[in-house]
């Protein structure tokens, strides 16, 4: 397996509403993150829909996001993880928040539009992700990794 592309971004807020196709607004008939109806199925903190994933993850922030495009299933899911399929009309995905309308975030281009991707979302608190010798210091934040193949 091989990592084809990756990008990191930070959302400096205590809440992240979801991630959405950055180009969906150019397609009037395509839904976006605010069109998804929340459902109470596992994993309980995530609902996937066409062009978006709605998240129920709250801070404390900031949210450290990692976007990755792989040539096949990269394996190694986190303890808090979801794997499924996600259609993206433009193939470009970005963070979506409700707290700061004017804020823009990095757009990750998967290189193909109109594709249904395999997707895995992993979630850790920053404290959980730290090596034990660093976790003794006060640390706040969340890490979300989005893997596509």
C-alpha positions as CSV (number, residue, x, y, z in Angstrom):
1,X,0.0,0.0,0.0
2,X,1.2,3.5,-0.8
3,X,0.2,7.0,0.4
4,X,-0.5,9.0,-2.7
5,X,-1.2,12.4,-1.2
6,X,-1.7,14.0,2.2
7,X,-2.6,17.4,3.8
8,X,-2.8,18.6,7.4
9,X,-5.0,21.5,8.6
10,X,-6.1,23.0,11.9
11,X,-9.6,24.2,12.9
12,X,-9.0,26.5,15.9
13,X,-12.5,26.2,17.4
14,X,-14.1,24.0,20.0
15,X,-16.6,22.5,17.5
16,X,-16.4,20.9,14.1
17,X,-19.8,20.5,12.3
18,X,-18.4,18.2,9.6
19,X,-16.6,17.9,6.4
20,X,-18.0,18.7,3.0
21,X,-17.3,18.6,-0.7
22,X,-15.6,21.9,-1.4
23,X,-17.1,22.1,-4.9
24,X,-20.7,20.9,-4.2
25,X,-22.1,24.4,-4.1
26,X,-21.3,24.6,-7.9
27,X,-23.8,21.8,-8.4
28,X,-27.3,23.1,-7.4
29,X,-28.8,19.6,-7.3
30,X,-26.0,18.2,-5.0
31,X,-26.5,18.1,-1.2
32,X,-23.9,19.4,1.3
33,X,-23.2,18.8,4.9
34,X,-26.2,20.9,6.1
35,X,-28.6,18.7,4.1
36,X,-27.7,15.5,6.0
37,X,-30.2,14.1,8.4
38,X,-28.6,12.9,11.6
39,X,-29.2,9.2,12.4
40,X,-28.5,7.4,15.6
41,X,-26.5,4.5,14.2
42,X,-23.0,3.4,15.1
43,X,-20.6,4.9,15.6
44,X,-22.9,7.6,17.0
45,X,-20.4,10.5,16.5
46,X,-20.6,10.5,12.7
47,X,-23.2,10.4,9.9
48,X,-22.2,10.1,6.3
49,X,-24.2,11.4,3.4
50,X,-23.7,12.3,-0.2
51,X,-20.8,14.9,-0.5
52,X,-20.4,15.3,3.3
53,X,-19.9,13.8,6.7
54,X,-21.6,15.3,9.7
55,X,-19.7,15.0,12.9
56,X,-20.8,15.1,16.6
57,X,-17.3,15.8,17.9
58,X,-16.8,18.7,20.3
59,X,-13.7,20.1,21.9
60,X,-11.9,21.2,23.5
61,X,-10.3,22.3,20.3
62,X,-8.4,22.9,18.3
63,X,-9.1,20.2,15.7
64,X,-6.1,18.8,13.9
65,X,-7.2,17.3,10.6
66,X,-5.3,14.9,8.4
67,X,-6.4,14.1,4.9
68,X,-4.9,11.1,3.1
69,X,-5.3,9.5,-0.3
70,X,-4.1,5.9,-0.5
71,X,-3.8,3.4,-3.4
72,X,-5.6,0.8,-1.3
73,X,-7.0,0.2,2.3
74,X,-4.3,1.5,4.6
75,X,-5.4,-0.7,7.4
76,X,-4.7,0.1,11.1
77,X,-8.0,1.8,12.2
78,X,-8.1,3.7,15.5
79,X,-10.2,2.5,18.4
80,X,-12.7,5.2,17.5
81,X,-13.1,4.7,13.8
82,X,-15.7,4.6,11.0
83,X,-15.2,3.0,7.6
84,X,-17.7,3.4,4.8
85,X,-18.4,4.9,1.4
86,X,-18.5,8.6,0.5
87,X,-19.5,10.1,-2.8
88,X,-17.8,13.4,-3.6
89,X,-19.1,15.4,-6.7
90,X,-16.0,17.5,-7.1
91,X,-13.5,15.3,-5.3
92,X,-12.3,18.2,-3.1
93,X,-13.1,18.0,0.6
94,X,-12.8,20.6,3.4
95,X,-13.8,21.2,7.1
96,X,-17.1,22.9,7.8
97,X,-17.9,24.8,11.0
98,X,-20.9,26.7,12.2
99,X,-19.0,29.0,14.6
100,X,-17.1,31.2,12.1
101,X,-18.9,31.9,8.7
102,X,-15.9,33.7,7.1
103,X,-13.3,31.1,7.9
104,X,-11.9,29.0,5.2
105,X,-10.0,25.8,5.6
106,X,-7.6,23.8,3.4
107,X,-9.2,21.9,0.6
108,X,-7.9,18.4,-0.1
109,X,-8.1,17.4,-3.7
110,X,-8.5,13.6,-4.3
111,X,-7.9,14.1,-8.0
112,X,-11.1,12.6,-9.2
113,X,-14.6,14.1,-9.4
114,X,-17.9,12.2,-9.2
115,X,-16.4,9.2,-7.4
116,X,-17.7,7.1,-4.5
117,X,-14.7,6.7,-2.3
118,X,-13.8,4.2,0.4
119,X,-13.3,6.3,3.5
120,X,-12.1,5.8,7.0
121,X,-12.3,8.4,9.8
122,X,-10.2,8.0,12.9
123,X,-10.7,10.2,16.0
124,X,-8.4,10.6,19.0
125,X,-8.0,13.3,21.7
126,X,-4.6,14.9,21.4
127,X,-3.8,13.5,24.9
128,X,-4.6,9.9,23.6
129,X,-2.3,10.4,20.7
130,X,0.7,11.7,22.7
131,X,3.5,9.5,23.8
132,X,3.1,8.8,27.5
133,X,6.0,11.0,28.6
134,X,4.4,14.0,27.0
135,X,0.8,13.2,28.2
136,X,1.6,14.4,31.7
137,X,1.5,18.0,30.5
138,X,-1.8,19.9,30.0
139,X,-2.8,19.3,26.4
140,X,-6.1,20.0,24.7
141,X,-7.3,19.2,21.2
142,X,-8.7,16.6,18.9
143,X,-7.2,14.7,16.0
144,X,-9.3,13.5,13.0
145,X,-7.7,11.5,10.2
146,X,-9.7,11.1,7.0
147,X,-8.3,8.3,4.7
148,X,-9.6,7.7,1.2
149,X,-8.8,4.9,-1.3
